[in-house]
Amino acid sequence: VKSINVHVGQIVHAGQVVATLDPTQAQADLKTLLAQESALSAEVAEQRAEFDGKPYKPTDPSNRDQLLQSAIYAQRMAQLKYTLNGYDQQIASQAAQVQGAETQAAYYRDQLVLAQQIEHMNTVLQKLNAGSQLTTLQSAQQRVQVQGQLAQSIASAQATAQPLAAHRAQPSTFLQQ
């Protein structure tokens, strides 16, 4: 209350000012509420733009709240780009590992065919008494080694392919959050 314009027992008339309120607190409250409204409006506009997949651009370049939201938007978009780039790198790395293991498996398949042919030839030569049992056993040993390497390459490709599928799903899961 800034002032009281009447005295105790005084007769007052309709429309007469009996007291004057101090506007200082109300003005401070109004200023605070207007600042909050500006900040929240800018935040809503930034969130709406982000939700709609559009860039956020301040409508008033002198509005601090809009400039702050613009900076926040830029930071969030940079973080999103960084995160998605990380997923892309993980996917590319694992895809290269799968491809490498599959290429290795194809090589060992070819080697296995050759090892089987050599083993068969040495077996035939041994039966004709033109080759030794030792040579036939070495051929069999070579075939078994190639089969083991082929099995390892196939298992490696399969083991890497499973997390690769999960990593390929991560970006869309991340974007849905």
C-alpha positions in Angstrom: 0.0 0.0 0.0 1.5 3.3 -1.1 -1.0 5.6 0.6 -4.4 5.6 2.5 -6.5 8.6 1.4 -9.2 8.5 4.1 -9.4 8.7 7.9 -11.2 6.5 10.4 -14.8 7.6 10.6 -14.7 9.6 7.4 -17.6 9.2 5.0 -16.6 7.9 1.6 -18.5 8.1 -1.6 -18.8 5.6 -4.5 -15.9 6.0 -6.9 -13.7 7.8 -4.3 -10.1 6.6 -4.1 -9.6 5.3 -0.6 -6.1 3.9 -1.0 -3.3 3.7 -3.6 -1.4 0.5 -4.0 2.4 0.4 -4.6 2.9 -1.0 -8.1 6.5 -2.1 -7.4 5.7 -5.7 -6.5 3.1 -6.1 -9.2 5.4 -4.6 -11.8 8.2 -7.0 -10.7 5.9 -9.9 -10.9 4.7 -8.9 -14.3 8.3 -8.5 -15.5 9.2 -12.0 -14.2 6.1 -13.5 -15.8 6.8 -11.9 -19.2 10.4 -13.1 -19.0 9.2 -16.7 -18.3 6.6 -16.4 -21.1 9.4 -15.3 -23.5 11.7 -18.2 -22.5 8.9 -20.8 -22.6 7.7 -19.6 -26.0 11.2 -19.8 -27.4 11.6 -23.3 -26.0 8.3 -24.5 -27.4 9.2 -23.1 -30.8 12.6 -24.9 -30.7 11.0 -28.2 -29.6 8.3 -27.9 -32.3 10.9 -27.3 -34.9 13.0 -30.2 -33.7 9.9 -32.5 -33.6 8.9 -31.5 -37.1 12.5 -32.1 -38.3 13.0 -28.5 -39.3 15.8 -26.1 -38.3 15.0 -23.7 -35.6 15.4 -20.1 -36.6 14.7 -17.2 -34.2 12.0 -14.9 -35.4 13.5 -12.0 -33.4 17.4 -11.9 -33.6 17.5 -9.5 -30.7 15.5 -11.8 -28.4 18.0 -13.5 -25.9 15.6 -16.4 -25.2 15.3 -17.2 -28.9 19.1 -16.9 -29.4 19.6 -19.3 -26.4 17.2 -21.8 -27.9 18.9 -21.5 -31.3 22.3 -22.3 -29.6 20.6 -25.2 -27.8 19.1 -26.5 -31.0 22.5 -26.2 -32.8 24.2 -28.1 -29.9 21.5 -30.9 -30.0 21.8 -31.2 -33.7 25.6 -31.5 -33.5 25.2 -34.2 -30.8 22.7 -36.0 -32.9 25.0 -35.9 -36.0 27.9 -37.1 -33.8 25.9 -40.0 -32.4 24.6 -41.1 -35.8 28.1 -40.8 -37.2 29.3 -43.1 -34.4 26.7 -45.6 -35.3 27.6 -45.4 -39.0 31.3 -46.0 -38.1 30.4 -49.0 -35.9 28.2 -50.5 -38.6 30.9 -49.9 -41.3 33.6 -51.5 -39.1 31.5 -54.6 -38.3 30.3 -54.9 -41.9 34.0 -54.9 -43.0 34.7 -57.6 -40.4 31.9 -59.7 -41.7 33.0 -59.1 -45.3 36.6 -60.0 -44.4 35.5 -63.2 -42.6 33.3 -64.2 -45.6 36.1 -63.5 -48.1 38.4 -65.6 -45.9 35.8 -68.4 -45.8 35.5 -68.3 -49.7 39.3 -68.6 -49.9 39.3 -71.6 -47.5 36.5 -73.2 -49.5 38.7 -73.0 -52.6 41.6 -74.4 -50.6 39.5 -77.2 -49.3 38.6 -78.3 -52.9 42.3 -78.3 -53.8 43.2 -80.2 -50.6 40.6 -82.8 -51.3 41.8 -83.3 -54.8 45.4 -83.6 -53.7 44.4 -86.1 -51.0 42.4 -88.1 -53.5 45.3 -88.2 -56.0 47.8 -89.3 -53.3 45.3 -92.0 -52.2 45.1 -93.2 -55.8 48.9 -93.1 -56.2 49.4 -95.0 -53.0 47.0 -97.8 -54.2 49.0 -98.0 -57.4 52.2 -98.2 -55.3 53.4 -95.0 -56.9 53.0 -92.9 -53.7 53.6 -93.3 -50.0 51.3 -93.6 -47.1 53.1 -90.7 -45.5 52.2 -88.4 -48.4 48.6 -89.5 -48.3 48.5 -88.8 -44.5 50.1 -85.3 -45.0 47.4 -84.6 -47.6 44.7 -85.6 -45.2 46.3 -83.5 -42.5 46.3 -80.5 -44.8 42.7 -81.0 -45.7 41.7 -81.2 -42.0 43.6 -78.0 -41.3 41.8 -76.2 -44.1 38.4 -77.5 -42.9 39.2 -76.1 -39.5 40.2 -72.7 -40.9 37.0 -72.6 -43.0 34.9 -73.4 -39.9 36.6 -70.6 -38.0 36.0 -68.1 -40.8 32.3 -69.1 -41.0 31.9 -68.9 -37.2 33.7 -65.5 -37.2 31.4 -64.1 -39.9 28.3 -65.4 -38.1 29.5 -64.1 -34.7 30.1 -60.6 -36.2 26.9 -60.6 -38.2 24.7 -60.9 -35.1 25.9 -57.7 -33.4 26.0 -56.0 -36.8 22.2 -56.5 -37.1 21.7 -55.0 -33.7 24.0 -52.0 -34.5 22.0 -51.4 -37.7 18.8 -51.1 -35.6 20.4 -48.7 -33.1 20.1 -45.5 -35.1 16.4 -45.8 -35.7 15.8 -46.8 -32.0 17.9 -43.8 -31.0 15.9 -41.4 -33.2 12.6 -42.7 -31.8 13.6 -41.8 -28.3 
